[in-house]
Amino acid sequence: MYRVALDISQAKPEQVIYIDDREMFVEVARGLGITGITHASYEATKKSLEALGLSLSN
């Protein structure tokens, strides 16, 4: 699934951030070189994205 999405989007794994609340899927993405964030709460995910240089507007 992840490789197909990368192929379709023509993105490199290092250009992608995958967010999911299931750690197992996040780990699979990380295994392919994709930055993975396990969603636990809005605030925690927001902080993780900010640490990567992205910001969310409320």
PDB file of N, H, CA, C and O in Angstrom:
ATOM      1  N   MET A   1       0.815  -1.190   0.000  1.00  0.00           N
ATOM      2  CA  MET A   1       0.000   0.000   0.000  1.00  0.00           C
ATOM      3  C   MET A   1       0.866   1.264   0.000  1.00  0.00           C
ATOM      4  O   MET A   1       0.606   2.198  -0.759  1.00  0.00           O
ATOM      5  N   TYR A   2       1.895   1.288   0.855  1.00  0.00           N
ATOM      6  H   TYR A   2       2.105   0.529   1.472  1.00  0.00           H
ATOM      7  CA  TYR A   2       2.740   2.476   0.962  1.00  0.00           C
ATOM      8  C   TYR A   2       3.549   2.676  -0.316  1.00  0.00           C
ATOM      9  O   TYR A   2       3.679   3.795  -0.812  1.00  0.00           O
ATOM     10  N   ARG A   3       4.083   1.591  -0.836  1.00  0.00           N
ATOM     11  H   ARG A   3       3.977   0.682  -0.434  1.00  0.00           H
ATOM     12  CA  ARG A   3       4.879   1.693  -2.062  1.00  0.00           C
ATOM     13  C   ARG A   3       4.022   2.147  -3.244  1.00  0.00           C
ATOM     14  O   ARG A   3       4.473   2.931  -4.079  1.00  0.00           O
ATOM     15  N   VAL A   4       2.786   1.653  -3.310  1.00  0.00           N
ATOM     16  H   VAL A   4       2.420   1.016  -2.632  1.00  0.00           H
ATOM     17  CA  VAL A   4       1.877   2.072  -4.377  1.00  0.00           C
ATOM     18  C   VAL A   4       1.602   3.574  -4.251  1.00  0.00           C
ATOM     19  O   VAL A   4       1.622   4.301  -5.244  1.00  0.00           O
ATOM     20  N   ALA A   5       1.344   4.030  -3.024  1.00  0.00           N
ATOM     21  H   ALA A   5       1.327   3.439  -2.217  1.00  0.00           H
ATOM     22  CA  ALA A   5       1.084   5.459  -2.804  1.00  0.00           C
ATOM     23  C   ALA A   5       2.299   6.298  -3.194  1.00  0.00           C
ATOM     24  O   ALA A   5       2.148   7.366  -3.788  1.00  0.00           O
ATOM     25  N   LEU A   6       3.494   5.825  -2.866  1.00  0.00           N
ATOM     26  H   LEU A   6       3.616   4.958  -2.384  1.00  0.00           H
ATOM     27  CA  LEU A   6       4.705   6.552  -3.254  1.00  0.00           C
ATOM     28  C   LEU A   6       4.845   6.591  -4.770  1.00  0.00           C
ATOM     29  O   LEU A   6       5.192   7.626  -5.338  1.00  0.00           O
ATOM     30  N   ASP A   7       4.575   5.460  -5.428  1.00  0.00           N
ATOM     31  H   ASP A   7       4.293   4.619  -4.966  1.00  0.00           H
ATOM     32  CA  ASP A   7       4.668   5.409  -6.890  1.00  0.00           C
ATOM     33  C   ASP A   7       3.658   6.351  -7.541  1.00  0.00           C
ATOM     34  O   ASP A   7       4.002   7.106  -8.451  1.00  0.00           O
ATOM     35  N   ILE A   8       2.424   6.304  -7.076  1.00  0.00           N
ATOM     36  H   ILE A   8       2.145   5.690  -6.337  1.00  0.00           H
ATOM     37  CA  ILE A   8       1.376   7.145  -7.666  1.00  0.00           C
ATOM     38  C   ILE A   8       1.692   8.633  -7.474  1.00  0.00           C
ATOM     39  O   ILE A   8       1.529   9.437  -8.391  1.00  0.00           O
ATOM     40  N   SER A   9       2.143   8.978  -6.276  1.00  0.00           N
ATOM     41  H   SER A   9       2.276   8.324  -5.531  1.00  0.00           H
ATOM     42  CA  SER A   9       2.433  10.386  -5.982  1.00  0.00           C
ATOM     43  C   SER A   9       3.787  10.835  -6.516  1.00  0.00           C
ATOM     44  O   SER A   9       4.087  12.028  -6.554  1.00  0.00           O
ATOM     45  N   GLN A  10       4.599   9.867  -6.928  1.00  0.00           N
ATOM     46  H   GLN A  10       4.355   8.898  -6.897  1.00  0.00           H
ATOM     47  CA  GLN A  10       5.958  10.124  -7.397  1.00  0.00           C
ATOM     48  C   GLN A  10       6.764  10.884  -6.347  1.00  0.00           C
ATOM     49  O   GLN A  10       7.553  11.774  -6.662  1.00  0.00           O
ATOM     50  N   ALA A  11       6.539  10.504  -5.088  1.00  0.00           N
ATOM     51  H   ALA A  11       5.898   9.780  -4.832  1.00  0.00           H
ATOM     52  CA  ALA A  11       7.250  11.116  -3.970  1.00  0.00           C
ATOM     53  C   ALA A  11       8.307  10.150  -3.441  1.00  0.00           C
ATOM     54  O   ALA A  11       8.150   8.931  -3.515  1.00  0.00           O
ATOM     55  N   LYS A  12       9.361  10.707  -2.918  1.00  0.00           N
ATOM     56  H   LYS A  12       9.489  11.697  -2.858  1.00  0.00           H
ATOM     57  CA  LYS A  12      10.391   9.918  -2.258  1.00  0.00           C
ATOM     58  C   LYS A  12       9.969   9.730  -0.806  1.00  0.00           C
ATOM     59  O   LYS A  12       9.310  10.604  -0.244  1.00  0.00           O
ATOM     60  N   PRO A  13      10.334   8.606  -0.184  1.00  0.00           N
ATOM     61  CA  PRO A  13       9.930   8.369   1.211  1.00  0.00           C
ATOM     62  C   PRO A  13      10.300   9.506   2.158  1.00  0.00           C
ATOM     63  O   PRO A  13       9.551   9.806   3.087  1.00  0.00           O
ATOM     64  N   GLU A  14      11.434  10.132   1.932  1.00  0.00           N
ATOM     65  H   GLU A  14      12.043   9.888   1.177  1.00  0.00           H
ATOM     66  CA  GLU A  14      11.873  11.212   2.821  1.00  0.00           C
ATOM     67  C   GLU A  14      11.052  12.492   2.635  1.00  0.00           C
ATOM     68  O   GLU A  14      11.214  13.442   3.401  1.00  0.00           O
ATOM     69  N   GLN A  15      10.183  12.526   1.637  1.00  0.00           N
ATOM     70  H   GLN A  15      10.051  11.754   1.015  1.00  0.00           H
ATOM     71  CA  GLN A  15       9.309  13.676   1.407  1.00  0.00           C
ATOM     72  C   GLN A  15       7.922  13.481   2.013  1.00  0.00           C
ATOM     73  O   GLN A  15       7.056  14.346   1.877  1.00  0.00           O
ATOM     74  N   VAL A  16       7.710  12.351   2.679  1.00  0.00           N
ATOM     75  H   VAL A  16       8.413  11.648   2.789  1.00  0.00           H
ATOM     76  CA  VAL A  16       6.373  11.973   3.130  1.00  0.00           C
ATOM     77  C   VAL A  16       6.315  11.871   4.650  1.00  0.00           C
ATOM     78  O   VAL A  16       7.271  11.440   5.294  1.00  0.00           O
ATOM     79  N   ILE A  17       5.178  12.275   5.209  1.00  0.00           N
ATOM     80  H   ILE A  17       4.402  12.626   4.685  1.00  0.00           H
ATOM     81  CA  ILE A  17       4.887  12.064   6.630  1.00  0.00           C
ATOM     82  C   ILE A  17       3.612  11.239   6.696  1.00  0.00           C
ATOM     83  O   ILE A  17       2.592  11.597   6.109  1.00  0.00           O
ATOM     84  N   TYR A  18       3.686  10.133   7.418  1.00  0.00           N
ATOM     85  H   TYR A  18       4.515   9.842   7.896  1.00  0.00           H
ATOM     86  CA  TYR A  18       2.526   9.254   7.573  1.00  0.00           C
ATOM     87  C   TYR A  18       2.033   9.367   9.007  1.00  0.00           C
ATOM     88  O   TYR A  18       2.813   9.205   9.945  1.00  0.00           O
ATOM     89  N   ILE A  19       0.746   9.644   9.186  1.00  0.00           N
ATOM     90  H   ILE A  19       0.113   9.776   8.424  1.00  0.00           H
ATOM     91  CA  ILE A  19       0.146   9.783  10.516  1.00  0.00           C
ATOM     92  C   ILE A  19      -0.962   8.758  10.653  1.00  0.00           C
ATOM     93  O   ILE A  19      -1.845   8.662   9.801  1.00  0.00           O
ATOM     94  N   ASP A  20      -0.906   7.988  11.740  1.00  0.00           N
ATOM     95  H   ASP A  20      -0.189   8.066  12.432  1.00  0.00           H
ATOM     96  CA  ASP A  20      -1.935   6.979  11.999  1.00  0.00           C
ATOM     97  C   ASP A  20      -1.998   6.753  13.501  1.00  0.00           C
ATOM     98  O   ASP A  20      -1.021   6.991  14.210  1.00  0.00           O
ATOM     99  N   ASP A  21      -3.136   6.297  13.981  1.00  0.00           N
ATOM    100  H   ASP A  21      -3.930   6.103  13.405  1.00  0.00           H
ATOM    101  CA  ASP A  21      -3.243   6.004  15.409  1.00  0.00           C
ATOM    102  C   ASP A  21      -2.862   4.559  15.726  1.00  0.00           C
ATOM    103  O   ASP A  21      -2.902   4.139  16.883  1.00  0.00           O
ATOM    104  N   ARG A  22      -2.494   3.807  14.697  1.00  0.00           N
ATOM    105  H   ARG A  22      -2.462   4.149  13.758  1.00  0.00           H
ATOM    106  CA  ARG A  22      -2.070   2.420  14.907  1.00  0.00           C
ATOM    107  C   ARG A  22      -0.565   2.314  14.702  1.00  0.00           C
ATOM    108  O   ARG A  22      -0.063   2.456  13.587  1.00  0.00           O
ATOM    109  N   GLU A  23       0.139   2.065  15.791  1.00  0.00           N
ATOM    110  H   GLU A  23      -0.268   1.950  16.697  1.00  0.00           H
ATOM    111  CA  GLU A  23       1.597   2.027  15.793  1.00  0.00           C
ATOM    112  C   GLU A  23       2.137   1.041  14.752  1.00  0.00           C
ATOM    113  O   GLU A  23       3.158   1.311  14.120  1.00  0.00           O
ATOM    114  N   MET A  24       1.471  -0.079  14.574  1.00  0.00           N
ATOM    115  H   MET A  24       0.642  -0.297  15.088  1.00  0.00           H
ATOM    116  CA  MET A  24       1.939  -1.090  13.632  1.00  0.00           C
ATOM    117  C   MET A  24       2.079  -0.498  12.227  1.00  0.00           C
ATOM    118  O   MET A  24       3.079  -0.749  11.555  1.00  0.00           O
ATOM    119  N   PHE A  25       1.107   0.271  11.779  1.00  0.00           N
ATOM    120  H   PHE A  25       0.294   0.474  12.325  1.00  0.00           H
ATOM    121  CA  PHE A  25       1.159   0.856  10.445  1.00  0.00           C
ATOM    122  C   PHE A  25       2.222   1.954  10.352  1.00  0.00           C
ATOM    123  O   PHE A  25       2.872   2.113   9.319  1.00  0.00           O
ATOM    124  N   VAL A  26       2.388   2.690  11.414  1.00  0.00           N
ATOM    125  H   VAL A  26       1.860   2.562  12.253  1.00  0.00           H
ATOM    126  CA  VAL A  26       3.424   3.725  11.449  1.00  0.00           C
ATOM    127  C   VAL A  26       4.807   3.072  11.343  1.00  0.00           C
ATOM    128  O   VAL A  26       5.682   3.584  10.645  1.00  0.00           O
ATOM    129  N   GLU A  27       5.002   1.958  12.026  1.00  0.00           N
ATOM    130  H   GLU A  27       4.291   1.542  12.593  1.00  0.00           H
ATOM    131  CA  GLU A  27       6.289   1.256  11.973  1.00  0.00           C
ATOM    132  C   GLU A  27       6.579   0.717  10.575  1.00  0.00           C
ATOM    133  O   GLU A  27       7.724   0.754  10.127  1.00  0.00           O
ATOM    134  N   VAL A  28       5.564   0.222   9.887  1.00  0.00           N
ATOM    135  H   VAL A  28       4.634   0.193  10.252  1.00  0.00           H
ATOM    136  CA  VAL A  28       5.756  -0.243   8.511  1.00  0.00           C
ATOM    137  C   VAL A  28       6.207   0.918   7.635  1.00  0.00           C
ATOM    138  O   VAL A  28       7.134   0.773   6.838  1.00  0.00           O
ATOM    139  N   ALA A  29       5.558   2.064   7.778  1.00  0.00           N
ATOM    140  H   ALA A  29       4.805   2.182   8.426  1.00  0.00           H
ATOM    141  CA  ALA A  29       5.941   3.247   7.004  1.00  0.00           C
ATOM    142  C   ALA A  29       7.380   3.646   7.311  1.00  0.00           C
ATOM    143  O   ALA A  29       8.149   3.954   6.401  1.00  0.00           O
ATOM    144  N   ARG A  30       7.738   3.641   8.570  1.00  0.00           N
ATOM    145  H   ARG A  30       7.113   3.391   9.309  1.00  0.00           H
ATOM    146  CA  ARG A  30       9.108   3.997   8.960  1.00  0.00           C
ATOM    147  C   ARG A  30      10.117   3.030   8.351  1.00  0.00           C
ATOM    148  O   ARG A  30      11.217   3.425   7.965  1.00  0.00           O
ATOM    149  N   GLY A  31       9.732   1.765   8.271  1.00  0.00           N
ATOM    150  H   GLY A  31       8.838   1.445   8.585  1.00  0.00           H
ATOM    151  CA  GLY A  31      10.610   0.763   7.675  1.00  0.00           C
ATOM    152  C   GLY A  31      10.910   1.033   6.209  1.00  0.00           C
ATOM    153  O   GLY A  31      11.903   0.537   5.677  1.00  0.00           O
ATOM    154  N   LEU A  32      10.064   1.810   5.557  1.00  0.00           N
ATOM    155  H   LEU A  32       9.257   2.213   5.989  1.00  0.00           H
ATOM    156  CA  LEU A  32      10.273   2.188   4.160  1.00  0.00           C
ATOM    157  C   LEU A  32      10.957   3.545   4.023  1.00  0.00           C
ATOM    158  O   LEU A  32      11.148   4.037   2.911  1.00  0.00           O
ATOM    159  N   GLY A  33      11.326   4.148   5.152  1.00  0.00           N
ATOM    160  H   GLY A  33      11.170   3.748   6.055  1.00  0.00           H
ATOM    161  CA  GLY A  33      12.000   5.439   5.122  1.00  0.00           C
ATOM    162  C   GLY A  33      11.075   6.629   5.212  1.00  0.00           C
ATOM    163  O   GLY A  33      11.506   7.770   5.039  1.00  0.00           O
ATOM    164  N   ILE A  34       9.799   6.373   5.484  1.00  0.00           N
ATOM    165  H   ILE A  34       9.450   5.447   5.625  1.00  0.00           H
ATOM    166  CA  ILE A  34       8.809   7.433   5.621  1.00  0.00           C
ATOM    167  C   ILE A  34       8.799   7.907   7.074  1.00  0.00           C
ATOM    168  O   ILE A  34       8.852   7.085   7.989  1.00  0.00           O
ATOM    169  N   THR A  35       8.732   9.208   7.297  1.00  0.00           N
ATOM    170  H   THR A  35       8.688   9.876   6.554  1.00  0.00           H
ATOM    171  CA  THR A  35       8.600   9.731   8.646  1.00  0.00           C
ATOM    172  C   THR A  35       7.215   9.359   9.163  1.00  0.00           C
ATOM    173  O   THR A  35       6.210   9.656   8.517  1.00  0.00           O
ATOM    174  N   GLY A  36       7.159   8.719  10.312  1.00  0.00           N
ATOM    175  H   GLY A  36       7.975   8.477  10.836  1.00  0.00           H
ATOM    176  CA  GLY A  36       5.885   8.278  10.859  1.00  0.00           C
ATOM    177  C   GLY A  36       5.573   8.929  12.192  1.00  0.00           C
ATOM    178  O   GLY A  36       6.447   9.096  13.042  1.00  0.00           O
ATOM    179  N   ILE A  37       4.310   9.294  12.357  1.00  0.00           N
ATOM    180  H   ILE A  37       3.600   9.158  11.666  1.00  0.00           H
ATOM    181  CA  ILE A  37       3.827   9.871  13.609  1.00  0.00           C
ATOM    182  C   ILE A  37       2.643   9.044  14.076  1.00  0.00           C
ATOM    183  O   ILE A  37       1.682   8.840  13.334  1.00  0.00           O
ATOM    184  N   THR A  38       2.720   8.570  15.312  1.00  0.00           N
ATOM    185  H   THR A  38       3.500   8.735  15.914  1.00  0.00           H
ATOM    186  CA  THR A  38       1.588   7.859  15.887  1.00  0.00           C
ATOM    187  C   THR A  38       0.681   8.886  16.552  1.00  0.00           C
ATOM    188  O   THR A  38       1.075   9.557  17.506  1.00  0.00           O
ATOM    189  N   HIS A  39      -0.531   8.998  16.038  1.00  0.00           N
ATOM    190  H   HIS A  39      -0.851   8.453  15.263  1.00  0.00           H
ATOM    191  CA  HIS A  39      -1.488   9.965  16.558  1.00  0.00           C
ATOM    192  C   HIS A  39      -2.091   9.462  17.865  1.00  0.00           C
ATOM    193  O   HIS A  39      -2.671   8.378  17.922  1.00  0.00           O
ATOM    194  N   ALA A  40      -1.943  10.265  18.908  1.00  0.00           N
ATOM    195  H   ALA A  40      -1.471  11.146  18.863  1.00  0.00           H
ATOM    196  CA  ALA A  40      -2.563   9.955  20.195  1.00  0.00           C
ATOM    197  C   ALA A  40      -3.554  11.049  20.579  1.00  0.00           C
ATOM    198  O   ALA A  40      -4.589  10.789  21.193  1.00  0.00           O
ATOM    199  N   SER A  41      -3.207  12.281  20.201  1.00  0.00           N
ATOM    200  H   SER A  41      -2.366  12.491  19.703  1.00  0.00           H
ATOM    201  CA  SER A  41      -4.091  13.422  20.462  1.00  0.00           C
ATOM    202  C   SER A  41      -3.736  14.529  19.479  1.00  0.00           C
ATOM    203  O   SER A  41      -2.658  14.537  18.883  1.00  0.00           O
ATOM    204  N   TYR A  42      -4.659  15.450  19.328  1.00  0.00           N
ATOM    205  H   TYR A  42      -5.534  15.443  19.812  1.00  0.00           H
ATOM    206  CA  TYR A  42      -4.421  16.588  18.428  1.00  0.00           C
ATOM    207  C   TYR A  42      -3.160  17.339  18.842  1.00  0.00           C
ATOM    208  O   TYR A  42      -2.305  17.633  18.006  1.00  0.00           O
ATOM    209  N   GLU A  43      -3.045  17.646  20.121  1.00  0.00           N
ATOM    210  H   GLU A  43      -3.739  17.407  20.800  1.00  0.00           H
ATOM    211  CA  GLU A  43      -1.903  18.431  20.600  1.00  0.00           C
ATOM    212  C   GLU A  43      -0.581  17.701  20.389  1.00  0.00           C
ATOM    213  O   GLU A  43       0.402  18.315  19.973  1.00  0.00           O
ATOM    214  N   ALA A  44      -0.544  16.408  20.668  1.00  0.00           N
ATOM    215  H   ALA A  44      -1.342  15.909  21.006  1.00  0.00           H
ATOM    216  CA  ALA A  44       0.698  15.643  20.493  1.00  0.00           C
ATOM    217  C   ALA A  44       1.090  15.572  19.017  1.00  0.00           C
ATOM    218  O   ALA A  44       2.264  15.721  18.679  1.00  0.00           O
ATOM    219  N   THR A  45       0.123  15.348  18.148  1.00  0.00           N
ATOM    220  H   THR A  45      -0.831  15.227  18.423  1.00  0.00           H
ATOM    221  CA  THR A  45       0.409  15.285  16.718  1.00  0.00           C
ATOM    222  C   THR A  45       0.840  16.652  16.208  1.00  0.00           C
ATOM    223  O   THR A  45       1.758  16.750  15.394  1.00  0.00           O
ATOM    224  N   LYS A  46       0.191  17.694  16.675  1.00  0.00           N
ATOM    225  H   LYS A  46      -0.555  17.614  17.336  1.00  0.00           H
ATOM    226  CA  LYS A  46       0.556  19.060  16.298  1.00  0.00           C
ATOM    227  C   LYS A  46       2.004  19.345  16.685  1.00  0.00           C
ATOM    228  O   LYS A  46       2.750  19.920  15.893  1.00  0.00           O
ATOM    229  N   LYS A  47       2.411  18.952  17.886  1.00  0.00           N
ATOM    230  H   LYS A  47       1.805  18.485  18.530  1.00  0.00           H
ATOM    231  CA  LYS A  47       3.786  19.169  18.345  1.00  0.00           C
ATOM    232  C   LYS A  47       4.773  18.374  17.497  1.00  0.00           C
ATOM    233  O   LYS A  47       5.854  18.866  17.173  1.00  0.00           O
ATOM    234  N   SER A  48       4.402  17.141  17.136  1.00  0.00           N
ATOM    235  H   SER A  48       3.524  16.741  17.399  1.00  0.00           H
ATOM    236  CA  SER A  48       5.275  16.325  16.287  1.00  0.00           C
ATOM    237  C   SER A  48       5.460  16.967  14.918  1.00  0.00           C
ATOM    238  O   SER A  48       6.564  16.969  14.374  1.00  0.00           O
ATOM    239  N   LEU A  49       4.393  17.506  14.368  1.00  0.00           N
ATOM    240  H   LEU A  49       3.495  17.504  14.810  1.00  0.00           H
ATOM    241  CA  LEU A  49       4.488  18.180  13.076  1.00  0.00           C
ATOM    242  C   LEU A  49       5.308  19.463  13.182  1.00  0.00           C
ATOM    243  O   LEU A  49       6.094  19.776  12.289  1.00  0.00           O
ATOM    244  N   GLU A  50       5.126  20.200  14.267  1.00  0.00           N
ATOM    245  H   GLU A  50       4.487  19.945  14.993  1.00  0.00           H
ATOM    246  CA  GLU A  50       5.900  21.418  14.485  1.00  0.00           C
ATOM    247  C   GLU A  50       7.390  21.097  14.599  1.00  0.00           C
ATOM    248  O   GLU A  50       8.228  21.867  14.129  1.00  0.00           O
ATOM    249  N   ALA A  51       7.722  19.967  15.218  1.00  0.00           N
ATOM    250  H   ALA A  51       7.042  19.341  15.600  1.00  0.00           H
ATOM    251  CA  ALA A  51       9.118  19.555  15.348  1.00  0.00           C
ATOM    252  C   ALA A  51       9.732  19.257  13.974  1.00  0.00           C
ATOM    253  O   ALA A  51      10.951  19.302  13.805  1.00  0.00           O
ATOM    254  N   LEU A  52       8.879  18.954  13.008  1.00  0.00           N
ATOM    255  H   LEU A  52       7.889  18.917  13.145  1.00  0.00           H
ATOM    256  CA  LEU A  52       9.337  18.706  11.642  1.00  0.00           C
ATOM    257  C   LEU A  52       9.309  19.965  10.777  1.00  0.00           C
ATOM    258  O   LEU A  52       9.599  19.916   9.582  1.00  0.00           O
ATOM    259  N   GLY A  53       8.954  21.097  11.399  1.00  0.00           N
ATOM    260  H   GLY A  53       8.719  21.137  12.370  1.00  0.00           H
ATOM    261  CA  GLY A  53       8.939  22.361  10.683  1.00  0.00           C
ATOM    262  C   GLY A  53       7.601  22.708  10.049  1.00  0.00           C
ATOM    263  O   GLY A  53       7.521  23.630   9.238  1.00  0.00           O
ATOM    264  N   LEU A  54       6.556  21.983  10.407  1.00  0.00           N
ATOM    265  H   LEU A  54       6.621  21.233  11.066  1.00  0.00           H
ATOM    266  CA  LEU A  54       5.214  22.258   9.881  1.00  0.00           C
ATOM    267  C   LEU A  54       4.366  22.845  10.976  1.00  0.00           C
ATOM    268  O   LEU A  54       4.595  22.565  12.153  1.00  0.00           O
ATOM    269  N   SER A  55       3.384  23.657  10.616  1.00  0.00           N
ATOM    270  H   SER A  55       3.197  23.884   9.660  1.00  0.00           H
ATOM    271  CA  SER A  55       2.490  24.205  11.625  1.00  0.00           C
ATOM    272  C   SER A  55       1.051  24.078  11.171  1.00  0.00           C
ATOM    273  O   SER A  55       0.761  24.048   9.975  1.00  0.00           O
ATOM    274  N   LEU A  56       0.161  24.004  12.136  1.00  0.00           N
ATOM    275  H   LEU A  56       0.397  24.029  13.108  1.00  0.00           H
ATOM    276  CA  LEU A  56      -1.274  23.911  11.880  1.00  0.00           C
ATOM    277  C   LEU A  56      -1.937  25.164  12.433  1.00  0.00           C
ATOM    278  O   LEU A  56      -1.589  25.641  13.513  1.00  0.00           O
ATOM    279  N   SER A  57      -2.874  25.677  11.698  1.00  0.00           N
ATOM    280  H   SER A  57      -3.157  25.289  10.820  1.00  0.00           H
ATOM    281  CA  SER A  57      -3.679  26.797  12.201  1.00  0.00           C
ATOM    282  C   SER A  57      -4.901  26.232  12.883  1.00  0.00           C
ATOM    283  O   SER A  57      -5.487  25.263  12.403  1.00  0.00           O
ATOM    284  N   ASN A  58      -5.289  26.816  13.982  1.00  0.00           N
ATOM    285  H   ASN A  58      -4.812  27.603  14.372  1.00  0.00           H
ATOM    286  CA  ASN A  58      -6.468  26.341  14.704  1.00  0.00           C
ATOM    287  C   ASN A  58      -7.712  26.794  14.031  1.00  0.00           C
ATOM    288  O   ASN A  58      -8.810  26.490  14.496  1.00  0.00           O
TER     289      ASN A  58
END
